[in-house]
């Protein structure tokens, strides 16, 4: 699994209009790459729950700044928190698989 596959999975789990998908993919992928460069490759560094939550928060911040997700400051709306929880769930599932090739072509015959 690579950063593009992780990004695709995150975007699939978030619900927003289809016309926002290209920009949302760029923003999420950009944040993943910045994190991996700054804190370490997930194949080598194990990210804990706080690290993963921080990544999700930064991803959502990018999406809010681009008006892809509604800014929920000073409201009872949960869109931002739901998006963060969705991203955390995907990252918890996918980061341990980062770098693995998930295809039958990898199996020795």
N, C-alpha and C positions, 0 to 999 in steps of 0.2 A: 504494500500500500504506500502511496506517495502523497505529497501535499496536495496535488490536484484532486486525487480521489477523496481525500479527507474533506477538501473544500466542497466538492460536489455533494458529498453526503450531508454536510452541514446545510448547504443551500436547499437540498431536497426536503430537509426536515423543518425549515423555516417557511412560513406562509406569508407571502407578499406578492403583489402583482408580477406577472411574468416579465414585463418590460424592465423590472428592476434587477433581474437575475444577472445580466452581464456585469453591471457595476458592483453588485453584492459579491459576486465571485471574486472579482479583483480585490475588493477590500478585505475579505476574509483571507484569501490566499496571501495577500501582502502582509497582514498581521501575523499569520503563521510563519512566514519566511523571516520576518523581523525577529520574532521570538526565537526561532531555531538558531538564527545567527548570533543573537545576543546571549542566550542562555544555554545553548548546546543542542546538538543533533539528538532527536528522540531515540535514535538507535543506540546512543551512548549514554545520554542523561535520562534518568527516570523523573518524569514530571509528577509532582504530588498534587493532591486535590486543590490546594491553594494556588499553585502555579496554573493549573487548568482553569480554575475559576477566573484568574487574572487575564488569561488569554481570551476567555469568553467575554469578559467585560470590555476589553479593548476592541474586540471584533464588533460588539454591539455599539460601542461608542462611534466607530467609523460608520456603521450603518445608520445611526441616528443623525450624525452630521450630514450625511448625504440624503436625508429625508426618506430613507428606505424603510426604516422602522420609526414609528411615532415616538417623539420625545415625551416621556412620561413623568418628568420632573413636576412636582407639586400637583400630581393627580393620583387617583386611585387605580389608574390603568396599569395592567400588569404586562403589557406587550414586551417591554425591555427585559423584565425578569424571566418571562417565558422563553424568550429568545436565548438569554444567557443559559438557562437550564437545558435547553435543547442542544446548544453548542457544547456544554459540559458533558452531556450524555454521549454525544458523538465522539468527543475527544477521549473520554474515558474508554470507549470501545475501540477506537482506531489507533491511538498513539502507540499502544503496545505492539501493534502490527506494522508500524511504520518501517518501510524498507523491505518488507517481505513481499515476494512476488506471489500473488494469489491466483495462480493459474495452473492448469494441468501441464503446461509446458515445462514447469519447474521440476516435475517428477521424473526421476531416472527410470527409463524403461529397459 
